[in-house]
Amino acid sequence: MHEIGVLYKMVEQVEAVAKQQNLEQIAVIEVEVGELSGILPVFLEKYYPIVIENKVLFEASELCIQVIPGQALCCDCQTLYNVMKNEGTCPKCESREKTILGGREFILKNIIIRQNRE
């Protein structure tokens, strides 16, 4: 389950940014996860509370995940298609030869802070 390692690294990066920017409380971490990245959003959601446990900076924070479709261009007929939905095969010509255009990424997109009201 490499998702746990990915989460630990992401939390480390957010902690570094928070320290640099003097942030006191994280409300939301937004990430983009490609369908073809090998990272399963269900495990990110499951293990996020464990990774942030006892970290005051992340208390009551949320992990918001946007799944990026795995898009490919067929090398034979130039059809653009979703790799996952079509099980890696072009829906037009049934070729498996493709150029992956997107869906391999894991991006820490936004860190939303909670404003302290005084």
Z-matrix of the N, CA and C atoms (Angstrom, degrees):
N
C 1 1.443
C 2 1.509 1 110.93
N 3 1.293 2 115.23 1 83.41
C 4 1.462 3 120.29 2 -178.99
C 5 1.524 4 112.02 3 -71.70
N 6 1.339 5 117.76 4 -10.55
C 7 1.461 6 120.53 5 177.42
C 8 1.524 7 111.38 6 -59.76
N 9 1.320 8 117.22 7 -35.13
C 10 1.466 9 120.34 8 179.08
C 11 1.525 10 110.01 9 -64.00
N 12 1.324 11 116.94 10 -44.68
C 13 1.465 12 120.67 11 177.42
C 14 1.515 13 111.84 12 -61.91
N 15 1.323 14 116.81 13 -40.87
C 16 1.462 15 121.83 14 178.17
C 17 1.528 16 109.46 15 -62.73
N 18 1.323 17 116.88 16 -43.43
C 19 1.467 18 120.35 17 178.87
C 20 1.528 19 111.55 18 -63.28
N 21 1.325 20 117.30 19 -44.08
C 22 1.473 21 119.83 20 179.19
C 23 1.527 22 110.71 21 -60.24
N 24 1.321 23 116.69 22 -42.86
C 25 1.471 24 120.34 23 179.74
C 26 1.534 25 110.47 24 -65.70
N 27 1.336 26 116.82 25 -41.63
C 28 1.459 27 120.83 26 178.99
C 29 1.528 28 110.69 27 -61.98
N 30 1.328 29 116.82 28 -44.74
C 31 1.461 30 121.05 29 179.30
C 32 1.533 31 110.22 30 -63.23
N 33 1.311 32 117.99 31 -39.96
C 34 1.474 33 121.42 32 175.62
C 35 1.528 34 111.00 33 -58.66
N 36 1.326 35 116.37 34 -43.94
C 37 1.465 36 120.60 35 179.93
C 38 1.523 37 110.95 36 -64.56
N 39 1.321 38 117.02 37 -42.81
C 40 1.466 39 120.63 38 178.51
C 41 1.524 40 109.70 39 -64.35
N 42 1.314 41 117.44 40 -41.00
C 43 1.473 42 120.37 41 177.40
C 44 1.523 43 111.01 42 -60.89
N 45 1.315 44 117.69 43 -40.22
C 46 1.467 45 121.31 44 179.15
C 47 1.531 46 110.71 45 -64.39
N 48 1.318 47 116.55 46 -43.90
C 49 1.472 48 120.79 47 178.12
C 50 1.524 49 109.79 48 -64.39
N 51 1.318 50 117.29 49 -43.05
C 52 1.469 51 121.54 50 -179.96
C 53 1.528 52 111.08 51 -61.19
N 54 1.321 53 116.29 52 -42.23
C 55 1.467 54 120.32 53 178.66
C 56 1.526 55 110.55 54 -64.85
N 57 1.333 56 116.14 55 -45.47
C 58 1.462 57 121.41 56 -179.23
C 59 1.533 58 111.68 57 -62.55
N 60 1.334 59 116.49 58 -37.07
C 61 1.468 60 121.46 59 -176.12
C 62 1.536 61 113.24 60 -98.36
N 63 1.319 62 116.78 61 5.05
C 64 1.467 63 122.48 62 -178.35
C 65 1.528 64 112.89 63 56.35
N 66 1.317 65 116.15 64 44.76
C 67 1.462 66 121.31 65 178.72
C 68 1.528 67 109.23 66 -86.63
N 69 1.315 68 115.34 67 141.62
C 70 1.460 69 119.40 68 -176.53
C 71 1.518 70 113.54 69 -103.30
N 72 1.323 71 117.35 70 -29.62
C 73 1.462 72 119.44 71 -174.70
C 74 1.523 73 110.96 72 -148.24
N 75 1.311 74 116.59 73 127.45
C 76 1.464 75 122.38 74 176.77
C 77 1.522 76 107.83 75 -93.28
N 78 1.328 77 116.36 76 132.55
C 79 1.469 78 120.94 77 177.59
C 80 1.527 79 110.68 78 -97.98
N 81 1.339 80 115.73 79 -47.46
C 82 1.461 81 120.64 80 -175.76
C 83 1.524 82 109.60 81 -143.31
N 84 1.323 83 114.92 82 139.75
C 85 1.463 84 121.30 83 169.68
C 86 1.526 85 105.75 84 -114.80
N 87 1.324 86 115.74 85 122.56
C 88 1.453 87 120.83 86 179.38
C 89 1.524 88 109.30 87 -104.22
N 90 1.333 89 115.60 88 128.58
C 91 1.461 90 120.70 89 178.27
C 92 1.522 91 109.59 90 -129.65
N 93 1.326 92 114.29 91 153.07
C 94 1.464 93 121.50 92 172.68
C 95 1.525 94 106.93 93 -111.62
N 96 1.323 95 115.69 94 129.29
C 97 1.465 96 121.65 95 -178.44
C 98 1.519 97 108.55 96 -123.77
N 99 1.314 98 116.32 97 119.43
C 100 1.454 99 120.90 98 178.21
C 101 1.519 100 112.07 99 -74.19
N 102 1.315 101 115.65 100 142.28
C 103 1.469 102 121.24 101 178.20
C 104 1.521 103 112.01 102 -58.33
N 105 1.321 104 116.99 103 -27.19
C 106 1.457 105 121.44 104 -175.97
C 107 1.534 106 112.53 105 -101.10
N 108 1.324 107 117.03 106 8.93
C 109 1.465 108 121.26 107 -175.99
C 110 1.526 109 112.92 108 -75.64
N 111 1.317 110 116.96 109 -18.90
C 112 1.454 111 119.95 110 -175.47
C 113 1.523 112 112.60 111 85.59
N 114 1.322 113 116.20 112 0.78
C 115 1.462 114 121.69 113 178.51
C 116 1.524 115 107.43 114 -102.24
N 117 1.318 116 116.17 115 124.69
C 118 1.458 117 120.71 116 -177.21
C 119 1.530 118 110.70 117 -95.84
N 120 1.339 119 117.00 118 116.86
C 121 1.462 120 120.58 119 -179.19
C 122 1.531 121 114.16 120 -53.82
N 123 1.314 122 117.56 121 -34.34
C 124 1.458 123 120.57 122 -179.64
C 125 1.532 124 111.35 123 -59.68
N 126 1.351 125 117.14 124 -36.66
C 127 1.460 126 120.30 125 178.36
C 128 1.527 127 111.66 126 -77.11
N 129 1.334 128 117.53 127 -32.42
C 130 1.468 129 119.40 128 174.27
C 131 1.522 130 109.47 129 -60.82
N 132 1.322 131 116.14 130 -45.89
C 133 1.469 132 121.07 131 179.61
C 134 1.527 133 111.29 132 -63.61
N 135 1.320 134 116.12 133 -40.63
C 136 1.463 135 121.09 134 -177.25
C 137 1.528 136 112.07 135 -67.10
N 138 1.330 137 116.75 136 -42.11
C 139 1.460 138 120.25 137 -172.68
C 140 1.529 139 115.04 138 -95.96
N 141 1.316 140 118.50 139 -10.75
C 142 1.468 141 120.44 140 179.00
C 143 1.529 142 111.78 141 -55.24
N 144 1.350 143 119.09 142 -48.55
C 145 1.472 144 118.17 143 179.66
C 146 1.530 145 113.59 144 -59.49
N 147 1.312 146 117.10 145 -31.29
C 148 1.466 147 120.59 146 179.54
C 149 1.527 148 110.57 147 -72.68
N 150 1.324 149 117.10 148 -41.63
C 151 1.465 150 122.00 149 -177.94
C 152 1.534 151 111.62 150 -66.85
N 153 1.334 152 116.96 151 -34.00
C 154 1.474 153 119.45 152 -177.89
C 155 1.531 154 113.05 153 -93.99
N 156 1.323 155 116.56 154 0.49
C 157 1.458 156 120.87 155 -179.01
C 158 1.528 157 110.65 156 -54.36
N 159 1.318 158 116.11 157 134.60
C 160 1.473 159 124.30 158 178.83
C 161 1.529 160 113.32 159 66.35
N 162 1.312 161 117.91 160 19.25
C 163 1.466 162 121.70 161 175.94
C 164 1.526 163 107.30 162 -108.93
N 165 1.324 164 116.27 163 103.86
C 166 1.465 165 122.57 164 -175.05
C 167 1.532 166 111.28 165 -56.63
N 168 1.307 167 116.98 166 -37.86
C 169 1.464 168 122.04 167 -179.42
C 170 1.530 169 111.69 168 -55.39
N 171 1.332 170 117.29 169 -32.83
C 172 1.464 171 122.63 170 -174.63
C 173 1.531 172 113.83 171 -103.46
N 174 1.316 173 116.82 172 5.93
C 175 1.455 174 120.70 173 -176.67
C 176 1.535 175 111.12 174 -54.95
N 177 1.306 176 116.82 175 126.15
C 178 1.474 177 124.60 176 -179.51
C 179 1.531 178 113.21 177 64.24
N 180 1.328 179 117.24 178 19.72
C 181 1.467 180 119.96 179 178.10
C 182 1.525 181 110.67 180 -81.44
N 183 1.320 182 115.15 181 161.16
C 184 1.459 183 121.67 182 179.40
C 185 1.522 184 109.38 183 -120.44
N 186 1.317 185 114.73 184 151.41
C 187 1.455 186 121.69 185 172.31
C 188 1.521 187 106.38 186 -107.79
N 189 1.314 188 116.06 187 118.28
C 190 1.472 189 122.10 188 -179.76
C 191 1.533 190 107.63 189 -107.04
N 192 1.335 191 115.68 190 120.47
C 193 1.463 192 121.06 191 -174.59
C 194 1.521 193 110.29 192 -113.37
N 195 1.325 194 115.65 193 126.81
C 196 1.463 195 121.61 194 172.30
C 197 1.523 196 107.25 195 -109.89
N 198 1.326 197 115.81 196 122.88
C 199 1.459 198 120.70 197 -179.85
C 200 1.526 199 108.93 198 -87.33
N 201 1.334 200 115.66 199 126.95
C 202 1.463 201 122.41 200 179.14
C 203 1.533 202 107.97 201 -96.94
N 204 1.332 203 116.86 202 123.69
C 205 1.467 204 119.87 203 -178.29
C 206 1.526 205 112.64 204 -60.79
N 207 1.310 206 115.19 205 145.80
C 208 1.461 207 121.94 206 175.58
C 209 1.520 208 108.92 207 -83.70
N 210 1.308 209 116.56 208 98.02
C 211 1.463 210 122.12 209 -176.30
C 212 1.523 211 110.69 210 -99.38
N 213 1.320 212 114.70 211 142.33
C 214 1.464 213 120.21 212 178.28
C 215 1.520 214 109.72 213 -139.67
N 216 1.321 215 114.56 214 158.16
C 217 1.454 216 122.64 215 174.75
C 218 1.519 217 107.03 216 -114.74
N 219 1.329 218 115.74 217 124.09
C 220 1.464 219 120.78 218 179.85
C 221 1.525 220 109.12 219 -65.99
N 222 1.312 221 116.45 220 130.06
C 223 1.465 222 121.65 221 179.68
C 224 1.529 223 112.03 222 -72.34
N 225 1.319 224 117.65 223 -21.39
C 226 1.459 225 120.95 224 -176.57
C 227 1.529 226 113.69 225 -92.07
N 228 1.356 227 117.42 226 -42.95
C 229 1.470 228 118.96 227 -175.46
C 230 1.525 229 113.66 228 -120.50
N 231 1.337 230 116.80 229 1.69
C 232 1.467 231 123.76 230 177.01
C 233 1.535 232 113.93 231 65.36
N 234 1.325 233 118.11 232 23.77
C 235 1.460 234 121.99 233 176.65
C 236 1.523 235 109.35 234 -79.74
N 237 1.326 236 116.34 235 135.23
C 238 1.462 237 122.86 236 174.65
C 239 1.529 238 106.89 237 -89.87
N 240 1.343 239 117.46 238 129.62
C 241 1.462 240 119.30 239 -178.36
C 242 1.528 241 112.10 240 -151.97
N 243 1.339 242 114.71 241 163.63
C 244 1.455 243 121.79 242 177.15
C 245 1.525 244 108.32 243 -85.08
N 246 1.309 245 116.29 244 120.81
C 247 1.458 246 122.63 245 -175.95
C 248 1.524 247 111.63 246 -63.25
N 249 1.326 248 117.16 247 -46.25
C 250 1.462 249 121.13 248 -176.78
C 251 1.528 250 111.72 249 -65.97
N 252 1.303 251 116.36 250 -47.10
C 253 1.470 252 119.72 251 -177.83
C 254 1.524 253 112.03 252 -64.26
N 255 1.307 254 116.52 253 -27.31
C 256 1.465 255 120.92 254 -178.00
C 257 1.522 256 113.08 255 -107.57
N 258 1.328 257 116.08 256 14.33
C 259 1.466 258 122.74 257 177.19
C 260 1.524 259 113.33 258 51.40
N 261 1.343 260 115.66 259 36.64
C 262 1.464 261 121.58 260 175.56
C 263 1.510 262 115.45 261 80.90
N 264 1.322 263 117.11 262 2.95
C 265 1.461 264 121.68 263 -177.12
C 266 1.524 265 110.07 264 -112.83
N 267 1.321 266 117.22 265 135.68
C 268 1.459 267 121.86 266 178.15
C 269 1.534 268 109.25 267 -60.19
N 270 1.326 269 117.46 268 128.46
C 271 1.464 270 119.96 269 -179.43
C 272 1.540 271 113.18 270 -71.33
N 273 1.333 272 116.55 271 -16.82
C 274 1.468 273 119.63 272 -177.98
C 275 1.537 274 112.42 273 -91.01
N 276 1.345 275 116.66 274 -49.14
C 277 1.471 276 119.08 275 -174.46
C 278 1.537 277 113.42 276 -116.20
N 279 1.339 278 116.38 277 -3.23
C 280 1.467 279 123.99 278 178.82
C 281 1.533 280 114.63 279 67.81
N 282 1.314 281 116.67 280 15.30
C 283 1.462 282 120.63 281 175.64
C 284 1.529 283 109.55 282 -72.41
N 285 1.322 284 116.59 283 149.81
C 286 1.459 285 121.73 284 174.66
C 287 1.537 286 111.11 285 -102.93
N 288 1.335 287 116.06 286 -1.37
C 289 1.468 288 121.23 287 178.62
C 290 1.530 289 108.32 288 -81.28
N 291 1.319 290 115.22 289 120.74
C 292 1.459 291 119.18 290 -174.89
C 293 1.516 292 111.46 291 -150.72
N 294 1.328 293 114.59 292 160.37
C 295 1.455 294 122.89 293 170.59
C 296 1.521 295 106.61 294 -111.93
N 297 1.317 296 116.21 295 120.54
C 298 1.465 297 120.36 296 179.12
C 299 1.527 298 108.52 297 -74.30
N 300 1.324 299 116.48 298 127.44
C 301 1.465 300 121.88 299 -178.72
C 302 1.525 301 112.59 300 -104.42
N 303 1.298 302 117.31 301 -23.88
C 304 1.459 303 119.96 302 -179.16
C 305 1.509 304 110.83 303 -171.51
N 306 1.325 305 114.31 304 161.60
C 307 1.447 306 119.61 305 177.50
C 308 1.513 307 114.32 306 112.71
N 309 1.335 308 117.01 307 3.79
C 310 1.468 309 120.37 308 178.78
C 311 1.528 310 111.86 309 -99.96
N 312 1.310 311 117.27 310 -4.00
C 313 1.447 312 121.25 311 -170.49
C 314 1.531 313 114.37 312 -82.16
N 315 1.312 314 114.29 313 155.64
C 316 1.457 315 123.96 314 165.44
C 317 1.521 316 104.34 315 -135.22
N 318 1.320 317 116.15 316 111.37
C 319 1.467 318 120.75 317 -173.05
C 320 1.522 319 110.06 318 -124.98
N 321 1.324 320 115.89 319 127.36
C 322 1.456 321 121.61 320 169.59
C 323 1.521 322 105.49 321 -80.52
N 324 1.308 323 116.17 322 101.89
C 325 1.464 324 121.46 323 -169.11
C 326 1.533 325 113.32 324 -85.84
N 327 1.313 326 117.37 325 -49.37
C 328 1.466 327 121.14 326 -176.18
C 329 1.512 328 111.48 327 -144.00
N 330 1.315 329 114.13 328 149.06
C 331 1.457 330 121.94 329 170.20
C 332 1.522 331 104.86 330 -121.26
N 333 1.308 332 115.91 331 116.33
C 334 1.462 333 120.90 332 -179.44
C 335 1.522 334 107.38 333 -104.57
N 336 1.316 335 115.28 334 128.29
C 337 1.463 336 119.66 335 -176.60
C 338 1.520 337 110.98 336 -97.40
N 339 1.311 338 114.53 337 156.89
C 340 1.463 339 121.71 338 175.49
C 341 1.517 340 106.40 339 -98.22
N 342 1.298 341 116.15 340 125.37
C 343 1.455 342 121.41 341 179.32
C 344 1.521 343 109.70 342 -81.44
N 345 1.313 344 116.19 343 129.62
C 346 1.461 345 120.06 344 175.21
C 347 1.520 346 108.77 345 -78.58
N 348 1.306 347 116.00 346 129.55
C 349 1.479 348 120.52 347 179.61
C 350 1.526 349 108.12 348 -97.32
N 351 1.312 350 114.37 349 124.07
C 352 1.472 351 118.42 350 -178.96
C 353 1.493 352 110.53 351 -120.77
